[in-house]
Amino acid sequence: MFTKSFIYFICLVSAMGGLLFGYDWVVIGGAKPFYELYFGITDSPLMQGVAMTTALIGCLVGAMVAGGAADRYGRKPLLMLSAVLFTISAIATGLFNDFTMFNIARFIGGVGIGVASALAPMYIAEVSPSDIRGRMVSLNQMTIVLGILSAQVVNMLLARDTTVAESQAWNVEWGWRWMFWAETLPAALFLVMSFFIPESPVFQQLKASSKTERKEKTGLRELFKKKYGRVLLLGLVIAVFQQWCGTNVIFNYAQEIFVAAGFDVDGMFINIVITGIANVVFTFVALYTIEKWGRRTLMLIGAGGLGLIYLTLGTCYFVGIEGFGMVALVVAAISVYAMTLGPVTWTLLAEIFPHRVRGIAMATCTFALWVGCCTLTFSFPSMNAALGSSGTFWIYSAICCCAFIYLLRNCPETKGKSLEELEKELT
């Protein structure tokens, strides 16, 4: 049995995958105004959507293969693989001058995100005692938001004054490249540190089983048996809703959102960092509340709170309100998400499945999450062009209200219960 201090260490190392996940996922939002000019796609919403979605397609692939591979080869080797992919992508994305190669490099990074997002929370849940499991899994979300904030700060610091022609030319030629290259150092550190963490004790149990038993435990056929139907549906709904609630478009399409609220590009970068700080602060709040208030309560607060905020935000866009009042609403949405749906989704997904199907179930739900993220990200430019910012956020509000009703009826409370107790209750 691991000591508590060693558990903190291995959870922190595993959560570095979340740091890179957050950075790689959001850095493109700050680079977007510049690489679009470089590649000549500023007038092509389709190509803009492709550039923003390529990494997400990689996430689908990474999440799809992560569960089965983790049950076959172990959690640790897959975490190390994700570190390698992050490193390759960080270097290659900024290196290429061809739009196709740029997207291939983004795809590689997306595979790393998919693997890390599926395995890191599961690994942390498997090595953590039940009394701190929620906090430890939420640590993964904390590193994700720190990665997001790091990307936002790096983007702001690297982007030179857009009102000066020489500086704008540097942004278009080199600035966006350095935004991606800055990920190389933490990616390499994650790879080195991953050598020092042990394999999950759950995988050791699986390895000790007979070959026939292992095949039964990790197959999709086993996951889709009737006894797992209710818990699988719950996991899929939670995973997709975390994306379809709409909050993540604020990170990926900050330019459109803040420009529509009356800000220029320089003001956009400042506001992005403000939202990033709120994201970190309220994720810290989640580390406390997740064990005090419980998972169910926080999920309901998140769905209901975001539904009201997006209804208000859409109305403000509709009547033409601009300025810092709009920033306040965006910050409120980020804050609610950061202390509820952001961390609690990953905690619930890591807790609700029995150990015999946890690897493949986590991969399946993570795959669904990235399908949700992919469709959300790809659809936003077209939806925003057709419906305007007001109609777009009203749709997100309606989705949140529907999710609130479902969670009220179906989401269990898991705090303070061992994984074995939850398995008996839910299946």
C-alpha positions in Angstrom: 0.0 0.0 0.0 1.3 3.4 -1.0 2.0 6.1 1.7 -0.2 9.2 1.4 2.8 11.4 0.4 3.7 9.0 -2.4 0.1 9.0 -3.5 0.2 12.8 -3.8 3.4 12.5 -5.8 2.2 9.9 -8.3 -1.2 11.7 -8.7 0.6 15.0 -9.4 2.9 13.4 -12.0 -0.1 11.7 -13.7 -2.0 15.0 -13.6 0.8 16.6 -15.7 -1.0 15.0 -18.6 -3.9 17.2 -17.7 -1.5 20.3 -17.7 -0.5 19.5 -21.3 -4.0 18.6 -22.2 -5.2 22.1 -21.1 -2.3 23.9 -22.8 -2.4 22.0 -26.1 -6.2 22.4 -26.2 -6.4 26.1 -25.6 -3.1 27.5 -27.1 -4.7 27.4 -30.6 -7.3 30.0 -29.5 -4.6 32.7 -29.0 -2.6 31.6 -32.1 -5.8 31.6 -34.2 -5.8 35.3 -35.4 -2.2 34.9 -36.7 -1.9 31.4 -38.2 -5.2 32.1 -40.1 -3.5 35.1 -41.8 -0.3 33.0 -42.4 -2.2 30.2 -44.1 -4.7 32.5 -45.8 -7.9 31.1 -44.3 -9.4 34.2 -42.7 -12.3 34.2 -45.2 -13.0 30.5 -45.0 -15.1 29.4 -42.0 -14.8 25.8 -43.2 -11.0 25.8 -43.1 -11.1 27.7 -39.8 -13.3 24.9 -38.4 -10.9 22.3 -39.8 -7.9 23.9 -38.1 -9.8 24.0 -34.8 -11.2 20.5 -35.0 -8.2 18.5 -36.2 -6.8 18.0 -32.7 -10.2 17.0 -31.5 -10.4 14.2 -34.1 -7.0 13.1 -32.7 -8.6 13.1 -29.3 -11.3 10.7 -30.5 -8.6 8.3 -31.8 -6.6 8.6 -28.6 -9.6 8.0 -26.4 -10.8 5.1 -28.5 -7.6 3.1 -28.2 -6.7 4.2 -24.7 -9.0 1.9 -22.7 -8.2 -1.4 -24.4 -4.5 -0.6 -24.6 -4.4 0.4 -20.9 -6.0 -2.9 -19.9 -3.6 -4.8 -22.1 -0.3 -3.0 -21.6 -1.0 -1.0 -18.4 -1.7 2.6 -17.4 1.9 3.7 -17.1 3.1 3.0 -20.6 0.1 4.8 -22.1 0.8 7.9 -20.0 4.4 7.8 -21.2 3.1 7.5 -24.8 0.9 10.6 -24.4 4.0 12.5 -23.2 5.9 11.5 -26.3 3.0 12.6 -28.5 2.7 16.0 -26.8 6.4 16.6 -27.3 6.3 15.7 -31.0 3.2 17.8 -31.6 4.6 20.9 -29.8 7.7 20.9 -32.0 6.1 20.0 -35.3 3.0 22.3 -35.1 5.2 25.4 -35.0 7.7 24.0 -37.5 5.5 23.4 -40.6 4.8 26.0 -43.2 2.1 23.8 -45.0 -1.5 23.9 -43.7 -1.9 20.1 -44.2 1.2 19.3 -42.2 0.1 21.8 -39.6 -3.1 19.9 -39.1 -1.3 16.5 -39.0 0.9 17.8 -36.2 -2.2 19.1 -34.4 -3.8 15.6 -34.9 -0.8 14.0 -33.2 -1.2 16.3 -30.2 -4.9 15.5 -30.1 -4.1 11.7 -29.8 -2.0 12.6 -26.8 -4.8 14.6 -25.3 -7.3 11.7 -25.9 -5.0 9.2 -24.2 -4.1 11.4 -21.3 -7.7 12.5 -20.7 -8.9 8.9 -20.5 -6.1 7.5 -18.4 -5.0 10.2 -16.0 -8.3 10.5 -14.0 -8.8 6.7 -14.0 -5.2 6.0 -12.8 -5.6 8.6 -10.0 -8.9 7.1 -8.9 -7.3 3.6 -8.8 -4.4 4.6 -6.6 -6.2 7.0 -4.2 -8.1 6.1 -1.0 -11.8 6.8 -1.0 -11.6 9.6 1.5 -9.4 11.8 -0.8 -10.3 10.2 -4.2 -12.5 13.1 -5.3 -9.9 15.7 -4.4 -7.2 13.7 -6.1 -9.1 13.2 -9.3 -10.0 16.9 -9.2 -6.3 17.6 -9.1 -6.3 16.5 -12.7 -8.8 19.2 -13.5 -6.7 21.7 -11.6 -3.7 20.9 -13.8 -5.9 21.2 -16.9 -7.0 24.7 -15.9 -3.4 25.6 -15.0 -2.4 24.4 -18.5 -5.2 26.6 -19.9 -4.1 29.6 -18.0 -0.5 29.0 -19.0 -1.5 28.9 -22.6 -3.5 32.1 -22.2 -0.6 33.9 -20.5 2.0 32.7 -23.0 -0.2 33.8 -25.9 -0.7 37.2 -24.4 3.1 37.7 -23.7 4.1 36.5 -27.1 1.6 38.4 -29.1 3.1 41.8 -29.9 1.2 45.1 -30.3 -1.3 44.4 -33.1 -1.6 48.1 -33.9 2.0 48.3 -35.1 2.6 46.8 -38.5 6.0 45.4 -37.8 4.8 43.6 -34.6 1.7 42.3 -36.5 4.0 40.9 -39.2 6.1 39.1 -36.5 2.9 37.6 -35.0 1.9 36.2 -38.3 5.3 34.8 -39.2 6.7 33.7 -35.8 4.4 34.5 -32.8 1.9 31.7 -33.3 4.8 29.2 -33.8 6.4 30.1 -30.4 3.0 29.7 -28.8 3.1 26.0 -29.8 6.8 25.5 -29.1 6.4 26.7 -25.5 4.7 23.4 -24.7 7.9 21.4 -25.4 9.5 21.9 -22.0 6.6 20.7 -19.8 6.0 17.8 -22.2 9.6 16.6 -21.9 9.4 17.0 -18.1 6.2 14.9 -18.0 8.0 12.2 -20.0 10.9 12.1 -17.6 8.7 12.1 -14.4 6.5 9.3 -15.7 9.4 6.9 -15.4 9.1 7.3 -11.6 5.5 6.4 -11.1 4.3 2.8 -10.4 1.8 0.8 -12.4 -1.8 1.0 -11.1 -2.6 -1.7 -8.5 -5.9 -2.4 -10.4 -3.9 -3.3 -13.5 -1.7 -5.6 -11.4 -5.0 -7.4 -10.3 -6.0 -7.7 -14.0 -2.6 -9.0 -14.9 -2.8 -11.6 -12.2 -6.1 -12.9 -13.7 -6.1 -15.6 -16.3 -6.0 -14.7 -19.9 -9.6 -15.7 -20.5 -10.8 -13.5 -17.6 -8.8 -10.5 -18.8 -10.5 -10.8 -22.3 -13.9 -10.9 -20.6 -13.1 -7.9 -18.4 -11.9 -5.6 -21.1 -14.2 -6.3 -24.0 -16.9 -3.9 -25.4 -19.3 -6.9 -25.4 -19.0 -7.0 -21.6 -19.5 -3.3 -21.2 -22.7 -3.3 -23.3 -24.4 -6.1 -21.2 -27.8 -5.1 -19.7 -26.5 -4.8 -16.1 -24.2 -2.0 -17.1 -26.8 -0.2 -19.3 -27.9 2.4 -16.7 -24.5 3.4 -15.5 -23.1 3.5 -19.1 -25.9 5.8 -20.2 -25.2 8.0 -17.2 -21.5 8.2 -18.1 -22.2 9.0 -21.7 -24.7 11.8 -20.8 -22.3 13.3 -18.3 -19.4 13.2 -20.7 -21.2 14.7 -23.7 -22.9 17.4 -21.5 -19.6 18.6 -20.2 -18.9 19.7 -23.8 -22.4 20.6 -25.1 -22.9 22.9 -22.1 -21.0 25.3 -24.4 -18.4 26.7 -22.0 -15.4 25.5 -24.0 -16.2 27.6 -27.0 -15.3 30.6 -24.8 -11.7 29.2 -24.8 -11.5 28.1 -28.4 -13.4 31.0 -30.0 -12.5 33.9 -27.6 -11.8 36.2 -30.5 -15.4 36.0 -31.9 -17.0 36.1 -28.5 -15.1 39.1 -27.2 -15.1 41.0 -30.5 -18.9 40.6 -30.6 -18.9 42.2 -27.1 -17.1 45.2 -28.4 -13.4 44.5 -27.8 -10.4 44.6 -30.1 -7.8 41.9 -30.4 -5.6 43.3 -27.6 -8.6 43.6 -25.3 -9.4 40.0 -26.2 -6.1 38.7 -24.9 -6.5 40.6 -21.6 -10.1 39.2 -21.2 -8.9 35.7 -22.0 -6.4 35.9 -19.2 -9.1 37.2 -16.8 -11.3 34.2 -17.6 -8.3 31.9 -17.2 -7.6 33.2 -13.7 -11.3 32.7 -12.8 -11.0 29.2 -14.1 -8.0 28.4 -11.8 -9.5 30.1 -8.7 -12.8 28.3 -8.9 -11.2 25.0 -9.6 -9.4 25.4 -6.3 -12.8 26.0 -4.8 -13.9 22.6 -6.3 -11.0 20.8 -4.5 -12.8 21.7 -1.3 -16.4 21.5 -2.2 -16.3 18.2 -4.1 -15.8 16.3 -0.8 -18.0 18.6 1.2 -21.0 19.2 -1.0 -20.8 16.0 -3.1 -20.7 15.3 -6.8 -24.5 15.3 -7.4 -25.1 18.7 -5.9 -22.2 20.3 -7.8 -23.5 18.8 -11.1 -26.9 20.3 -10.5 -25.5 23.7 -9.6 -23.4 23.6 -12.8 -26.3 22.7 -15.1 -28.8 25.1 -13.5 -26.3 27.9 -13.1 -25.0 27.8 -16.6 -28.5 27.6 -18.0 -29.4 30.9 -16.3 -26.1 32.6 -17.2 -26.3 31.7 -20.9 -29.9 32.8 -21.0 -28.8 36.2 -19.7 -25.7 36.3 -21.9 -27.7 35.6 -25.1 -30.3 38.2 -24.2 -27.5 40.8 -23.7 -26.1 40.0 -27.1 -29.6 40.3 -28.6 -30.2 43.8 -27.2 -26.7 45.0 -28.1 -25.1 45.3 -24.7 -21.2 45.6 -24.9 -18.3 46.2 -22.5 -17.2 44.8 -19.2 -20.7 43.7 -18.2 -20.4 41.0 -20.9 -16.9 40.0 -19.6 -18.5 39.6 -16.1 -21.1 37.2 -17.5 -18.4 35.2 -19.3 -16.3 35.1 -16.1 -19.4 33.9 -14.2 -19.9 31.1 -16.7 -16.3 30.0 -16.5 -16.4 30.2 -12.7 -19.5 28.0 -12.4 -18.1 25.5 -14.9 -14.7 25.4 -13.1 -16.2 24.4 -9.7 -18.8 22.0 -11.0 -18.9 20.4 -14.5 -15.2 20.7 -15.2 -13.8 18.6 -12.4 -16.8 16.7 -11.2 -17.4 15.1 -14.7 -14.0 13.4 -14.6 -14.4 12.4 -11.0 -17.8 10.7 -11.6 -16.5 9.0 -14.8 -13.6 7.6 -12.8 -15.8 6.4 -10.0 -19.0 4.9 -11.4 -17.8 1.9 -13.4 -16.9 -1.5 -12.0 -13.2 -2.4 -12.2 -13.8 -5.2 -14.7 -14.9 -2.7 -17.4 -13.4 0.5 -16.0 -10.7 0.8 -18.7 -13.0 0.3 -21.7 -15.8 2.2 -20.1 -13.6 5.2 -19.4 -12.3 5.1 -22.9 -15.8 4.9 -24.3 -17.1 7.8 -22.3 -14.0 9.9 -23.0 -14.5 9.1 -26.7 -18.1 10.4 -26.4 -16.8 13.5 -24.6 -14.5 14.3 -27.5 -17.2 13.6 -30.0 -19.2 16.2 -28.1 -16.3 18.6 -28.1 -15.6 18.0 -31.8 -19.2 18.7 -32.8 -19.4 21.7 -30.5 -16.2 23.2 -31.8 -16.9 22.6 -35.5 -20.5 23.8 -35.4 -19.8 27.1 -33.5 -18.6 29.2 -36.5 -21.5 28.2 -38.7 -24.1 28.4 -35.9 -22.7 31.8 -34.7 -22.9 33.1 -38.3 -26.4 31.8 -38.8 -28.0 32.5 -35.4 -25.7 35.2 -34.0 -24.2 35.1 -30.5 -27.6 35.5 -28.9 -29.2 32.5 -30.6 -26.1 30.4 -30.0 -26.0 31.0 -26.3 -29.8 30.5 -26.0 -29.3 27.0 -27.5 -26.6 26.2 -24.9 -29.0 27.4 -22.2 -31.6 25.0 -23.4 -29.1 22.1 -23.4 -28.2 23.0 -19.8 -31.8 23.0 -18.7 -32.4 19.6 -20.2 -29.3 18.2 -18.6 -30.4 19.6 -15.2 -33.7 17.5 -15.4 -31.8 14.4 -16.3 -29.2 14.7 -13.6 -31.9 15.5 -11.0 -33.5 12.1 -11.8 -30.5 9.9 -12.4 -27.2 11.2 -11.0 -26.1 9.3 -7.8 -24.0 10.7 -4.9 -20.6 8.9 -4.8 -18.6 10.9 -2.2 -17.1 8.9 0.7 -17.9 5.5 -0.9 -15.3 3.0 -2.0 -15.1 1.9 -5.6 -16.3 -1.6 -4.5 -19.4 -0.1 -2.7 -20.2 2.0 -5.8 -20.0 -1.1 -8.0 -22.5 -2.9 -5.9 -24.9 0.0 -5.8 -24.8 1.0 -9.5 -24.7 -2.5 -11.1 
